[in-house]
Amino acid sequence: MPTALLRVETAQANAAVAVVETVFGRVAPGDLVRAFDADAFDASRETSAVSAGLEVEVLASAVEKPILRPGDWVVLDAGSDEGIQVGDEFVPAWVADVERRPGRIQVLDVSSCFATARIVRLGRSAFEPGRLVRLDRRRR
């Protein structure tokens, strides 16, 4: 599970110096660090609606007190083991009317157990940690 957000200060071939900017959980020496490049995602591919969408929970957000904005990102409690793919779009599961859903997130990065998604549209605390989101659209 992602436990922190780090900002790389300097990098070399086999080492880097990073500053811990946000902590979601326990961080200890020796924890695995993985690069995440939110700008590398190609959003130009179209998506299509999904009929029976998977529901997952938002675990954490990129900001300590979730006053989220479009462009911020959140961590989901499911990954490729559950079928999540880069480009999948999720909406709040707690609003039944599709037209009135107050937000949308799009998956940018997937590991076996977790996914990272960027907020595309936001309203009314839609993606605070603990909220359920439902798969709504998938890239073609």
N, CA, C and O atoms as CSV, one atom per row, in Angstrom:
chain,resi,resn,atom,element,x,y,z
A,1,MET,N,N,0.843,-1.183,0.000
A,1,MET,CA,C,0.000,0.000,0.000
A,1,MET,C,C,0.879,1.234,0.000
A,1,MET,O,O,1.858,1.279,0.745
A,2,PRO,N,N,0.568,2.235,-0.807
A,2,PRO,CA,C,1.348,3.473,-0.768
A,2,PRO,C,C,1.257,4.091,0.618
A,2,PRO,O,O,0.166,4.207,1.177
A,3,THR,N,N,2.391,4.487,1.174
A,3,THR,CA,C,2.396,5.049,2.520
A,3,THR,C,C,2.857,6.491,2.572
A,3,THR,O,O,2.712,7.144,3.605
A,4,ALA,N,N,3.414,7.010,1.472
A,4,ALA,CA,C,3.890,8.393,1.491
A,4,ALA,C,C,4.077,8.913,0.078
A,4,ALA,O,O,4.155,8.150,-0.884
A,5,LEU,N,N,4.147,10.223,-0.019
A,5,LEU,CA,C,4.460,10.907,-1.263
A,5,LEU,C,C,5.808,11.582,-1.071
A,5,LEU,O,O,5.994,12.358,-0.134
A,6,LEU,N,N,6.758,11.281,-1.972
A,6,LEU,CA,C,8.098,11.854,-1.880
A,6,LEU,C,C,8.379,12.709,-3.105
A,6,LEU,O,O,7.878,12.435,-4.196
A,7,ARG,N,N,9.178,13.740,-2.918
A,7,ARG,CA,C,9.622,14.588,-4.024
A,7,ARG,C,C,11.119,14.388,-4.176
A,7,ARG,O,O,11.871,14.600,-3.224
A,8,VAL,N,N,11.562,13.982,-5.361
A,8,VAL,CA,C,12.974,13.723,-5.604
A,8,VAL,C,C,13.710,15.052,-5.743
A,8,VAL,O,O,13.342,15.896,-6.559
A,9,GLU,N,N,14.738,15.222,-4.949
A,9,GLU,CA,C,15.566,16.431,-4.985
A,9,GLU,C,C,16.712,16.276,-5.996
A,9,GLU,O,O,16.941,17.152,-6.830
A,10,THR,N,N,17.422,15.153,-5.907
A,10,THR,CA,C,18.504,14.858,-6.849
A,10,THR,C,C,18.466,13.374,-7.178
A,10,THR,O,O,18.060,12.558,-6.350
A,11,ALA,N,N,18.887,13.028,-8.384
A,11,ALA,CA,C,18.884,11.624,-8.790
A,11,ALA,C,C,20.169,11.295,-9.521
A,11,ALA,O,O,20.710,12.113,-10.265
A,12,GLN,N,N,20.650,10.071,-9.294
A,12,GLN,CA,C,21.809,9.535,-9.995
A,12,GLN,C,C,21.410,8.182,-10.553
A,12,GLN,O,O,20.259,7.769,-10.406
A,13,ALA,N,N,22.332,7.492,-11.184
A,13,ALA,CA,C,22.038,6.210,-11.828
A,13,ALA,C,C,21.425,5.192,-10.865
A,13,ALA,O,O,20.479,4.495,-11.232
A,14,ASN,N,N,21.947,5.095,-9.641
A,14,ASN,CA,C,21.461,4.053,-8.726
A,14,ASN,C,C,21.036,4.596,-7.362
A,14,ASN,O,O,20.904,3.824,-6.412
A,15,ALA,N,N,20.819,5.906,-7.245
A,15,ALA,CA,C,20.430,6.483,-5.959
A,15,ALA,C,C,19.701,7.803,-6.180
A,15,ALA,O,O,19.823,8.433,-7.231
A,16,ALA,N,N,18.944,8.203,-5.170
A,16,ALA,CA,C,18.237,9.479,-5.225
A,16,ALA,C,C,18.086,10.025,-3.819
A,16,ALA,O,O,18.070,9.274,-2.844
A,17,VAL,N,N,17.977,11.337,-3.728
A,17,VAL,CA,C,17.668,11.998,-2.467
A,17,VAL,C,C,16.261,12.548,-2.622
A,17,VAL,O,O,15.980,13.298,-3.557
A,18,ALA,N,N,15.364,12.169,-1.689
A,18,ALA,CA,C,13.963,12.594,-1.781
A,18,ALA,C,C,13.509,13.164,-0.443
A,18,ALA,O,O,14.017,12.797,0.616
A,19,VAL,N,N,12.541,14.068,-0.519
A,19,VAL,CA,C,11.938,14.668,0.661
A,19,VAL,C,C,10.530,14.093,0.802
A,19,VAL,O,O,9.760,14.091,-0.158
A,20,VAL,N,N,10.192,13.607,1.997
A,20,VAL,CA,C,8.851,13.099,2.254
A,20,VAL,C,C,7.926,14.298,2.388
A,20,VAL,O,O,8.097,15.127,3.282
A,21,GLU,N,N,6.926,14.389,1.479
A,21,GLU,CA,C,6.008,15.527,1.500
A,21,GLU,C,C,4.704,15.209,2.212
A,21,GLU,O,O,4.166,16.066,2.914
A,22,THR,N,N,4.180,13.995,2.049
A,22,THR,CA,C,2.923,13.599,2.671
A,22,THR,C,C,3.060,12.163,3.148
A,22,THR,O,O,3.588,11.312,2.432
A,23,VAL,N,N,2.588,11.896,4.352
A,23,VAL,CA,C,2.638,10.540,4.897
A,23,VAL,C,C,1.213,10.050,5.088
A,23,VAL,O,O,0.416,10.705,5.760
A,24,PHE,N,N,0.879,8.887,4.494
A,24,PHE,CA,C,-0.433,8.271,4.645
A,24,PHE,C,C,-0.409,7.189,5.721
A,24,PHE,O,O,-1.433,6.900,6.340
A,25,GLY,N,N,0.737,6.604,5.939
A,25,GLY,CA,C,0.875,5.509,6.890
A,25,GLY,C,C,2.329,5.422,7.318
A,25,GLY,O,O,3.096,6.364,7.121
A,26,ARG,N,N,2.705,4.306,7.897
A,26,ARG,CA,C,4.061,4.122,8.395
A,26,ARG,C,C,5.063,4.117,7.241
A,26,ARG,O,O,4.867,3.432,6.236
A,27,VAL,N,N,6.129,4.884,7.399
A,27,VAL,CA,C,7.236,4.899,6.443
A,27,VAL,C,C,8.487,4.519,7.222
A,27,VAL,O,O,8.762,5.085,8.279
A,28,ALA,N,N,9.249,3.551,6.693
A,28,ALA,CA,C,10.435,3.075,7.403
A,28,ALA,C,C,11.597,2.939,6.434
A,28,ALA,O,O,11.396,2.765,5.232
A,29,PRO,N,N,12.836,3.020,6.968
A,29,PRO,CA,C,13.997,2.783,6.102
A,29,PRO,C,C,13.873,1.419,5.437
A,29,PRO,O,O,13.491,0.440,6.078
A,30,GLY,N,N,14.195,1.361,4.162
A,30,GLY,CA,C,14.117,0.114,3.414
A,30,GLY,C,C,12.807,-0.091,2.684
A,30,GLY,O,O,12.682,-1.047,1.918
A,31,ASP,N,N,11.812,0.785,2.895
A,31,ASP,CA,C,10.545,0.658,2.161
A,31,ASP,C,C,10.800,0.838,0.670
A,31,ASP,O,O,11.648,1.634,0.267
A,32,LEU,N,N,10.059,0.094,-0.142
A,32,LEU,CA,C,10.167,0.170,-1.586
A,32,LEU,C,C,9.683,1.538,-2.069
A,32,LEU,O,O,8.656,2.038,-1.611
A,33,VAL,N,N,10.425,2.131,-2.988
A,33,VAL,CA,C,10.036,3.399,-3.597
A,33,VAL,C,C,9.840,3.147,-5.081
A,33,VAL,O,O,10.680,2.522,-5.728
A,34,ARG,N,N,8.738,3.630,-5.614
A,34,ARG,CA,C,8.424,3.429,-7.017
A,34,ARG,C,C,8.118,4.773,-7.657
A,34,ARG,O,O,7.418,5.595,-7.064
A,35,ALA,N,N,8.631,5.008,-8.857
A,35,ALA,CA,C,8.398,6.271,-9.558
A,35,ALA,C,C,6.955,6.340,-10.046
A,35,ALA,O,O,6.367,5.332,-10.437
A,36,PHE,N,N,6.404,7.536,-10.014
A,36,PHE,CA,C,5.061,7.783,-10.514
A,36,PHE,C,C,5.099,9.091,-11.284
A,36,PHE,O,O,5.378,10.145,-10.712
A,37,ASP,N,N,4.818,9.027,-12.590
A,37,ASP,CA,C,4.851,10.213,-13.441
A,37,ASP,C,C,3.447,10.493,-13.946
A,37,ASP,O,O,3.034,9.955,-14.973
A,38,ALA,N,N,2.709,11.338,-13.224
A,38,ALA,CA,C,1.323,11.651,-13.590
A,38,ALA,C,C,1.232,12.339,-14.939
A,38,ALA,O,O,0.193,12.251,-15.593
A,39,ASP,N,N,2.278,13.017,-15.378
A,39,ASP,CA,C,2.238,13.729,-16.655
A,39,ASP,C,C,2.471,12.802,-17.849
A,39,ASP,O,O,2.260,13.214,-18.990
A,40,ALA,N,N,2.901,11.564,-17.614
A,40,ALA,CA,C,3.196,10.642,-18.707
A,40,ALA,C,C,1.944,9.962,-19.255
A,40,ALA,O,O,2.016,9.274,-20.273
A,41,PHE,N,N,0.814,10.140,-18.607
A,41,PHE,CA,C,-0.429,9.481,-19.010
A,41,PHE,C,C,-0.993,10.114,-20.282
A,41,PHE,O,O,-1.073,11.338,-20.386
A,42,ASP,N,N,-1.381,9.284,-21.242
A,42,ASP,CA,C,-1.969,9.754,-22.503
A,42,ASP,C,C,-3.489,9.712,-22.379
A,42,ASP,O,O,-4.090,8.639,-22.423
A,43,ALA,N,N,-4.103,10.875,-22.223
A,43,ALA,CA,C,-5.549,10.955,-22.032
A,43,ALA,C,C,-6.310,11.084,-23.344
A,43,ALA,O,O,-7.521,11.309,-23.323
A,44,SER,N,N,-5.650,10.950,-24.464
A,44,SER,CA,C,-6.305,11.178,-25.745
A,44,SER,C,C,-7.196,10.011,-26.192
A,44,SER,O,O,-8.069,10.197,-27.040
A,45,ARG,N,N,-6.993,8.832,-25.644
A,45,ARG,CA,C,-7.811,7.680,-26.045
A,45,ARG,C,C,-9.215,7.804,-25.459
A,45,ARG,O,O,-9.387,8.217,-24.312
A,46,GLU,N,N,-10.206,7.442,-26.256
A,46,GLU,CA,C,-11.599,7.526,-25.819
A,46,GLU,C,C,-11.943,6.391,-24.859
A,46,GLU,O,O,-11.292,5.347,-24.833
A,47,THR,N,N,-12.995,6.636,-24.067
A,47,THR,CA,C,-13.495,5.606,-23.160
A,47,THR,C,C,-14.914,5.242,-23.559
A,47,THR,O,O,-15.591,5.994,-24.260
A,48,SER,N,N,-15.356,4.071,-23.101
A,48,SER,CA,C,-16.738,3.663,-23.336
A,48,SER,C,C,-17.351,3.238,-22.007
A,48,SER,O,O,-16.643,2.845,-21.080
A,49,ALA,N,N,-18.676,3.322,-21.929
A,49,ALA,CA,C,-19.393,3.012,-20.693
A,49,ALA,C,C,-19.232,1.552,-20.312
A,49,ALA,O,O,-19.104,0.680,-21.171
A,50,VAL,N,N,-19.240,1.296,-19.001
A,50,VAL,CA,C,-19.162,-0.055,-18.439
A,50,VAL,C,C,-20.497,-0.318,-17.765
A,50,VAL,O,O,-20.973,0.528,-17.007
A,51,SER,N,N,-21.119,-1.475,-18.020
A,51,SER,CA,C,-22.455,-1.734,-17.483
A,51,SER,C,C,-22.448,-2.105,-15.998
A,51,SER,O,O,-23.214,-1.521,-15.231
A,52,ALA,N,N,-21.629,-3.033,-15.575
A,52,ALA,CA,C,-21.599,-3.469,-14.176
A,52,ALA,C,C,-20.231,-3.133,-13.600
A,52,ALA,O,O,-19.318,-3.958,-13.636
A,53,GLY,N,N,-20.091,-1.942,-13.079
A,53,GLY,CA,C,-18.791,-1.473,-12.627
A,53,GLY,C,C,-18.373,-1.978,-11.265
A,53,GLY,O,O,-19.187,-2.073,-10.347
A,54,LEU,N,N,-17.105,-2.299,-11.140
A,54,LEU,CA,C,-16.468,-2.697,-9.889
A,54,LEU,C,C,-16.530,-1.530,-8.910
A,54,LEU,O,O,-16.327,-0.385,-9.316
A,55,GLU,N,N,-16.806,-1.790,-7.619
A,55,GLU,CA,C,-16.777,-0.753,-6.597
A,55,GLU,C,C,-15.537,-0.931,-5.744
A,55,GLU,O,O,-15.240,-2.038,-5.295
A,56,VAL,N,N,-14.800,0.173,-5.516
A,56,VAL,CA,C,-13.605,0.157,-4.677
A,56,VAL,C,C,-13.629,1.370,-3.763
A,56,VAL,O,O,-14.421,2.292,-3.958
A,57,GLU,N,N,-12.755,1.363,-2.761
A,57,GLU,CA,C,-12.694,2.437,-1.780
A,57,GLU,C,C,-11.517,3.361,-2.049
A,57,GLU,O,O,-10.443,2.914,-2.452
A,58,VAL,N,N,-11.730,4.656,-1.824
A,58,VAL,CA,C,-10.636,5.618,-1.866
A,58,VAL,C,C,-9.885,5.481,-0.543
A,58,VAL,O,O,-10.471,5.659,0.525
A,59,LEU,N,N,-8.578,5.162,-0.610
A,59,LEU,CA,C,-7.779,4.965,0.599
A,59,LEU,C,C,-7.129,6.234,1.107
A,59,LEU,O,O,-7.107,6.488,2.311
A,60,ALA,N,N,-6.604,7.026,0.198
A,60,ALA,CA,C,-5.840,8.206,0.608
A,60,ALA,C,C,-5.864,9.217,-0.521
A,60,ALA,O,O,-6.218,8.900,-1.657
A,61,SER,N,N,-5.482,10.437,-0.188
A,61,SER,CA,C,-5.404,11.477,-1.205
A,61,SER,C,C,-4.032,12.130,-1.150
A,61,SER,O,O,-3.257,11.892,-0.224
A,62,ALA,N,N,-3.742,12.948,-2.139
A,62,ALA,CA,C,-2.432,13.590,-2.243
A,62,ALA,C,C,-2.274,14.751,-1.269
A,62,ALA,O,O,-1.180,15.299,-1.132
A,63,VAL,N,N,-3.331,15.123,-0.606
A,63,VAL,CA,C,-3.255,16.217,0.372
A,63,VAL,C,C,-3.677,15.689,1.724
A,63,VAL,O,O,-4.521,14.797,1.815
A,64,GLU,N,N,-3.083,16.248,2.796
A,64,GLU,CA,C,-3.327,15.732,4.135
A,64,GLU,C,C,-4.776,15.903,4.572
A,64,GLU,O,O,-5.415,14.937,4.988
A,65,LYS,N,N,-5.298,17.117,4.484
A,65,LYS,CA,C,-6.707,17.355,4.775
A,65,LYS,C,C,-7.399,17.420,3.427
A,65,LYS,O,O,-7.136,18.330,2.640
A,66,PRO,N,N,-8.281,16.467,3.149
A,66,PRO,CA,C,-8.810,16.374,1.798
A,66,PRO,C,C,-9.691,17.542,1.361
A,66,PRO,O,O,-10.917,17.440,1.370
A,67,ILE,N,N,-9.067,18.634,0.985
A,67,ILE,CA,C,-9.750,19.704,0.268
A,67,ILE,C,C,-9.218,19.551,-1.144
A,67,ILE,O,O,-8.298,20.252,-1.564
A,68,LEU,N,N,-9.813,18.627,-1.859
A,68,LEU,CA,C,-9.289,18.207,-3.156
A,68,LEU,C,C,-9.757,19.122,-4.273
A,68,LEU,O,O,-10.794,19.780,-4.181
A,69,ARG,N,N,-8.953,19.141,-5.337
A,69,ARG,CA,C,-9.255,19.923,-6.533
A,69,ARG,C,C,-8.977,19.056,-7.750
A,69,ARG,O,O,-8.232,18.081,-7.661
A,70,PRO,N,N,-9.579,19.410,-8.904
A,70,PRO,CA,C,-9.220,18.696,-10.121
A,70,PRO,C,C,-7.705,18.749,-10.337
A,70,PRO,O,O,-7.081,19.794,-10.156
A,71,GLY,N,N,-7.127,17.619,-10.724
A,71,GLY,CA,C,-5.678,17.516,-10.894
A,71,GLY,C,C,-5.013,16.820,-9.725
A,71,GLY,O,O,-3.952,16.220,-9.896
A,72,ASP,N,N,-5.613,16.881,-8.524
A,72,ASP,CA,C,-5.086,16.125,-7.387
A,72,ASP,C,C,-5.313,14.646,-7.666
A,72,ASP,O,O,-6.073,14.291,-8.566
A,73,TRP,N,N,-4.661,13.791,-6.901
A,73,TRP,CA,C,-4.829,12.361,-7.119
A,73,TRP,C,C,-5.175,11.649,-5.831
A,73,TRP,O,O,-4.918,12.142,-4.733
A,74,VAL,N,N,-5.770,10.463,-5.995
A,74,VAL,CA,C,-6.182,9.626,-4.873
A,74,VAL,C,C,-5.680,8.202,-5.110
A,74,VAL,O,O,-5.390,7.817,-6.243
A,75,VAL,N,N,-5.582,7.429,-4.034
A,75,VAL,CA,C,-5.166,6.026,-4.105
A,75,VAL,C,C,-6.394,5.160,-3.851
A,75,VAL,O,O,-7.138,5.391,-2.898
A,76,LEU,N,N,-6.603,4.165,-4.707
A,76,LEU,CA,C,-7.726,3.234,-4.583
A,76,LEU,C,C,-7.264,1.911,-3.999
A,76,LEU,O,O,-6.105,1.529,-4.167
A,77,ASP,N,N,-8.159,1.207,-3.312
A,77,ASP,CA,C,-7.788,-0.030,-2.625
A,77,ASP,C,C,-7.866,-1.272,-3.502
A,77,ASP,O,O,-8.041,-2.375,-2.984
A,78,ALA,N,N,-7.744,-1.122,-4.798
A,78,ALA,CA,C,-7.759,-2.268,-5.716
A,78,ALA,C,C,-6.816,-1.961,-6.871
A,78,ALA,O,O,-6.540,-0.798,-7.167
A,79,GLY,N,N,-6.326,-3.013,-7.522
A,79,GLY,CA,C,-5.383,-2.829,-8.621
A,79,GLY,C,C,-5.626,-3.835,-9.730
A,79,GLY,O,O,-6.754,-4.272,-9.958
A,80,SER,N,N,-4.552,-4.194,-10.413
A,80,SER,CA,C,-4.673,-5.093,-11.565
A,80,SER,C,C,-5.208,-6.474,-11.174
A,80,SER,O,O,-5.842,-7.138,-11.995
A,81,ASP,N,N,-4.964,-6.915,-9.936
A,81,ASP,CA,C,-5.510,-8.206,-9.493
A,81,ASP,C,C,-7.038,-8.215,-9.538
A,81,ASP,O,O,-7.646,-9.269,-9.720
A,82,GLU,N,N,-7.659,-7.050,-9.373
A,82,GLU,CA,C,-9.119,-6.930,-9.426
A,82,GLU,C,C,-9.607,-6.483,-10.806
A,82,GLU,O,O,-10.806,-6.285,-11.003
A,83,GLY,N,N,-8.688,-6.323,-11.758
A,83,GLY,CA,C,-9.068,-5.969,-13.117
A,83,GLY,C,C,-8.976,-4.498,-13.464
A,83,GLY,O,O,-9.344,-4.116,-14.575
A,84,ILE,N,N,-8.503,-3.660,-12.564
A,84,ILE,CA,C,-8.378,-2.233,-12.856
A,84,ILE,C,C,-7.266,-2.021,-13.869
A,84,ILE,O,O,-6.216,-2.659,-13.793
A,85,GLN,N,N,-7.503,-1.113,-14.827
A,85,GLN,CA,C,-6.553,-0.815,-15.888
A,85,GLN,C,C,-6.297,0.686,-15.948
A,85,GLN,O,O,-7.137,1.484,-15.533
A,86,VAL,N,N,-5.121,1.066,-16.472
A,86,VAL,CA,C,-4.825,2.468,-16.710
A,86,VAL,C,C,-5.882,3.015,-17.658
A,86,VAL,O,O,-6.200,2.387,-18.668
A,87,GLY,N,N,-6.425,4.182,-17.335
A,87,GLY,CA,C,-7.456,4.803,-18.156
A,87,GLY,C,C,-8.872,4.570,-17.653
A,87,GLY,O,O,-9.793,5.269,-18.077
A,88,ASP,N,N,-9.073,3.594,-16.750
A,88,ASP,CA,C,-10.409,3.368,-16.195
A,88,ASP,C,C,-10.895,4.643,-15.517
A,88,ASP,O,O,-10.107,5.378,-14.922
A,89,GLU,N,N,-12.192,4.900,-15.609
A,89,GLU,CA,C,-12.783,6.076,-14.976
A,89,GLU,C,C,-13.795,5.626,-13.921
A,89,GLU,O,O,-14.626,4.754,-14.174
A,90,PHE,N,N,-13.711,6.229,-12.748
A,90,PHE,CA,C,-14.594,5.909,-11.634
A,90,PHE,C,C,-15.401,7.141,-11.252
A,90,PHE,O,O,-14.945,8.274,-11.408
A,91,VAL,N,N,-16.618,6.897,-10.746
A,91,VAL,CA,C,-17.498,7.955,-10.259
A,91,VAL,C,C,-17.939,7.578,-8.850
A,91,VAL,O,O,-17.831,6.413,-8.468
A,92,PRO,N,N,-18.435,8.539,-8.067
A,92,PRO,CA,C,-18.903,8.202,-6.720
A,92,PRO,C,C,-20.012,7.150,-6.771
A,92,PRO,O,O,-20.967,7.287,-7.536
A,93,ALA,N,N,-19.884,6.107,-5.959
A,93,ALA,CA,C,-20.867,5.022,-5.956
A,93,ALA,C,C,-22.090,5.373,-5.129
A,93,ALA,O,O,-23.137,4.743,-5.275
A,94,TRP,N,N,-21.971,6.361,-4.271
A,94,TRP,CA,C,-23.068,6.685,-3.355
A,94,TRP,C,C,-24.136,7.580,-3.967
A,94,TRP,O,O,-25.104,7.921,-3.286
A,95,VAL,N,N,-23.992,7.967,-5.224
A,95,VAL,CA,C,-25.015,8.754,-5.924
A,95,VAL,C,C,-25.571,7.882,-7.045
A,95,VAL,O,O,-24.840,7.522,-7.969
A,96,ALA,N,N,-26.851,7.540,-6.974
A,96,ALA,CA,C,-27.448,6.613,-7.927
A,96,ALA,C,C,-27.651,7.230,-9.313
A,96,ALA,O,O,-27.461,6.548,-10.321
A,97,ASP,N,N,-28.029,8.491,-9.378
A,97,ASP,CA,C,-28.328,9.150,-10.654
A,97,ASP,C,C,-27.032,9.510,-11.379
A,97,ASP,O,O,-26.281,10.375,-10.929
A,98,VAL,N,N,-26.777,8.839,-12.504
A,98,VAL,CA,C,-25.538,9.036,-13.264
A,98,VAL,C,C,-25.330,10.498,-13.634
A,98,VAL,O,O,-24.203,10.991,-13.585
A,99,GLU,N,N,-26.396,11.196,-14.002
A,99,GLU,CA,C,-26.282,12.596,-14.433
A,99,GLU,C,C,-25.916,13.530,-13.285
A,99,GLU,O,O,-25.395,14.619,-13.526
A,100,ARG,N,N,-26.176,13.132,-12.049
A,100,ARG,CA,C,-25.943,14.009,-10.896
A,100,ARG,C,C,-24.678,13.657,-10.112
A,100,ARG,O,O,-24.415,14.253,-9.068
A,101,ARG,N,N,-23.906,12.712,-10.597
A,101,ARG,CA,C,-22.699,12.318,-9.872
A,101,ARG,C,C,-21.738,13.492,-9.802
A,101,ARG,O,O,-21.465,14.133,-10.816
A,102,PRO,N,N,-21.222,13.778,-8.609
A,102,PRO,CA,C,-20.444,14.998,-8.405
A,102,PRO,C,C,-18.958,14.903,-8.721
A,102,PRO,O,O,-18.178,15.711,-8.218
A,103,GLY,N,N,-18.550,13.957,-9.526
A,103,GLY,CA,C,-17.129,13.905,-9.835
A,103,GLY,C,C,-16.754,12.708,-10.678
A,103,GLY,O,O,-17.567,11.819,-10.934
A,104,ARG,N,N,-15.486,12.708,-11.109
A,104,ARG,CA,C,-14.947,11.619,-11.935
A,104,ARG,C,C,-13.442,11.581,-11.703
A,104,ARG,O,O,-12.787,12.621,-11.642
A,105,ILE,N,N,-12.896,10.367,-11.573
A,105,ILE,CA,C,-11.447,10.183,-11.488
A,105,ILE,C,C,-11.021,9.225,-12.585
A,105,ILE,O,O,-11.805,8.382,-13.019
A,106,GLN,N,N,-9.761,9.353,-13.040
A,106,GLN,CA,C,-9.236,8.477,-14.082
A,106,GLN,C,C,-7.932,7.866,-13.595
A,106,GLN,O,O,-7.048,8.571,-13.107
A,107,VAL,N,N,-7.818,6.547,-13.732
A,107,VAL,CA,C,-6.654,5.802,-13.252
A,107,VAL,C,C,-5.441,6.119,-14.123
A,107,VAL,O,O,-5.502,6.035,-15.349
A,108,LEU,N,N,-4.330,6.487,-13.464
A,108,LEU,CA,C,-3.075,6.822,-14.141
A,108,LEU,C,C,-2.016,5.747,-13.980
A,108,LEU,O,O,-1.145,5.592,-14.836
A,109,ASP,N,N,-2.091,5.001,-12.875
A,109,ASP,CA,C,-1.046,4.026,-12.555
A,109,ASP,C,C,-1.690,2.880,-11.792
A,109,ASP,O,O,-2.554,3.103,-10.943
A,110,VAL,N,N,-1.267,1.637,-12.093
A,110,VAL,CA,C,-1.855,0.460,-11.442
A,110,VAL,C,C,-0.745,-0.477,-10.993
A,110,VAL,O,O,0.174,-0.774,-11.757
A,111,SER,N,N,-0.833,-0.940,-9.754
A,111,SER,CA,C,0.013,-2.036,-9.281
A,111,SER,C,C,-0.930,-3.206,-9.020
A,111,SER,O,O,-2.128,-3.094,-9.280
A,112,SER,N,N,-0.427,-4.302,-8.523
A,112,SER,CA,C,-1.285,-5.471,-8.333
A,112,SER,C,C,-2.411,-5.224,-7.328
A,112,SER,O,O,-3.507,-5.756,-7.497
A,113,CYS,N,N,-2.162,-4.428,-6.291
A,113,CYS,CA,C,-3.149,-4.244,-5.219
A,113,CYS,C,C,-3.731,-2.844,-5.105
A,113,CYS,O,O,-4.728,-2.655,-4.409
A,114,PHE,N,N,-3.135,-1.854,-5.770
A,114,PHE,CA,C,-3.568,-0.464,-5.621
A,114,PHE,C,C,-3.557,0.245,-6.968
A,114,PHE,O,O,-2.879,-0.181,-7.903
A,115,ALA,N,N,-4.312,1.325,-7.052
A,115,ALA,CA,C,-4.321,2.148,-8.259
A,115,ALA,C,C,-4.278,3.610,-7.848
A,115,ALA,O,O,-4.811,3.981,-6.803
A,116,THR,N,N,-3.651,4.432,-8.659
A,116,THR,CA,C,-3.594,5.867,-8.431
A,116,THR,C,C,-4.404,6.544,-9.527
A,116,THR,O,O,-4.227,6.258,-10.711
A,117,ALA,N,N,-5.293,7.444,-9.123
A,117,ALA,CA,C,-6.175,8.107,-10.082
A,117,ALA,C,C,-6.120,9.613,-9.894
A,117,ALA,O,O,-5.956,10.110,-8.780
A,118,ARG,N,N,-6.261,10.333,-11.006
A,118,ARG,CA,C,-6.299,11.802,-10.987
A,118,ARG,C,C,-7.759,12.253,-11.009
A,118,ARG,O,O,-8.585,11.688,-11.725
A,119,ILE,N,N,-8.060,13.275,-10.216
A,119,ILE,CA,C,-9.410,13.836,-10.208
A,119,ILE,C,C,-9.604,14.649,-11.481
A,119,ILE,O,O,-8.862,15.594,-11.749
A,120,VAL,N,N,-10.611,14.267,-12.261
A,120,VAL,CA,C,-10.929,14.953,-13.512
A,120,VAL,C,C,-11.993,16.011,-13.263
A,120,VAL,O,O,-11.893,17.130,-13.766
A,121,ARG,N,N,-13.007,15.659,-12.491
A,121,ARG,CA,C,-14.100,16.575,-12.144
A,121,ARG,C,C,-14.450,16.320,-10.688
A,121,ARG,O,O,-14.396,15.181,-10.224
A,122,LEU,N,N,-14.807,17.372,-9.966
A,122,LEU,CA,C,-15.010,17.215,-8.528
A,122,LEU,C,C,-16.127,18.103,-8.021
A,122,LEU,O,O,-16.317,19.225,-8.489
A,123,GLY,N,N,-16.859,17.580,-7.060
A,123,GLY,CA,C,-17.874,18.338,-6.352
A,123,GLY,C,C,-18.236,17.625,-5.072
A,123,GLY,O,O,-18.173,16.397,-5.013
A,124,ARG,N,N,-18.607,18.349,-4.065
A,124,ARG,CA,C,-19.124,17.824,-2.791
A,124,ARG,C,C,-18.341,16.679,-2.169
A,124,ARG,O,O,-18.921,15.621,-1.928
A,125,SER,N,N,-17.092,16.834,-1.907
A,125,SER,CA,C,-16.297,15.830,-1.173
A,125,SER,C,C,-16.430,14.420,-1.754
A,125,SER,O,O,-16.485,13.442,-1.009
A,126,ALA,N,N,-16.481,14.319,-3.052
A,126,ALA,CA,C,-16.740,13.049,-3.719
A,126,ALA,C,C,-15.666,11.992,-3.495
A,126,ALA,O,O,-15.973,10.800,-3.510
A,127,PHE,N,N,-14.415,12.398,-3.288
A,127,PHE,CA,C,-13.333,11.418,-3.258
A,127,PHE,C,C,-12.518,11.455,-1.965
A,127,PHE,O,O,-11.317,11.189,-1.985
A,128,GLU,N,N,-13.154,11.778,-0.856
A,128,GLU,CA,C,-12.469,11.727,0.428
A,128,GLU,C,C,-12.140,10.274,0.766
A,128,GLU,O,O,-12.859,9.366,0.348
A,129,PRO,N,N,-11.056,10.043,1.522
A,129,PRO,CA,C,-10.742,8.676,1.947
A,129,PRO,C,C,-11.947,8.026,2.634
A,129,PRO,O,O,-12.623,8.649,3.453
A,130,GLY,N,N,-12.196,6.772,2.287
A,130,GLY,CA,C,-13.323,6.031,2.838
A,130,GLY,C,C,-14.532,5.976,1.920
A,130,GLY,O,O,-15.398,5.118,2.091
A,131,ARG,N,N,-14.604,6.877,0.949
A,131,ARG,CA,C,-15.732,6.882,0.005
A,131,ARG,C,C,-15.599,5.740,-0.999
A,131,ARG,O,O,-14.487,5.366,-1.372
A,132,LEU,N,N,-16.728,5.184,-1.436
A,132,LEU,CA,C,-16.730,4.157,-2.471
A,132,LEU,C,C,-16.889,4.817,-3.835
A,132,LEU,O,O,-17.645,5.776,-3.993
A,133,VAL,N,N,-16.166,4.289,-4.810
A,133,VAL,CA,C,-16.292,4.741,-6.196
A,133,VAL,C,C,-16.591,3.529,-7.069
A,133,VAL,O,O,-16.213,2.405,-6.741
A,134,ARG,N,N,-17.276,3.773,-8.185
A,134,ARG,CA,C,-17.689,2.685,-9.076
A,134,ARG,C,C,-17.090,2.898,-10.452
A,134,ARG,O,O,-17.101,4.012,-10.974
A,135,LEU,N,N,-16.560,1.817,-11.048
A,135,LEU,CA,C,-16.058,1.860,-12.406
A,135,LEU,C,C,-17.192,2.256,-13.348
A,135,LEU,O,O,-18.246,1.620,-13.356
A,136,ASP,N,N,-16.978,3.295,-14.133
A,136,ASP,CA,C,-18.027,3.832,-14.998
A,136,ASP,C,C,-17.656,3.740,-16.478
A,136,ASP,O,O,-18.518,3.483,-17.318
A,137,ARG,N,N,-16.363,3.951,-16.804
A,137,ARG,CA,C,-15.927,3.935,-18.196
A,137,ARG,C,C,-14.551,3.276,-18.295
A,137,ARG,O,O,-13.758,3.330,-17.355
A,138,ARG,N,N,-14.277,2.651,-19.448
A,138,ARG,CA,C,-12.996,1.973,-19.678
A,138,ARG,C,C,-12.477,2.404,-21.040
A,138,ARG,O,O,-13.255,2.584,-21.977
A,139,ARG,N,N,-11.144,2.572,-21.155
A,139,ARG,CA,C,-10.531,2.948,-22.440
A,139,ARG,C,C,-10.721,1.851,-23.456
A,139,ARG,O,O,-10.692,0.666,-23.123
A,140,ARG,N,N,-10.918,2.252,-24.702
A,140,ARG,CA,C,-11.109,1.283,-25.789
A,140,ARG,C,C,-9.794,0.714,-26.254
A,140,ARG,O,O,-9.768,-0.116,-27.162
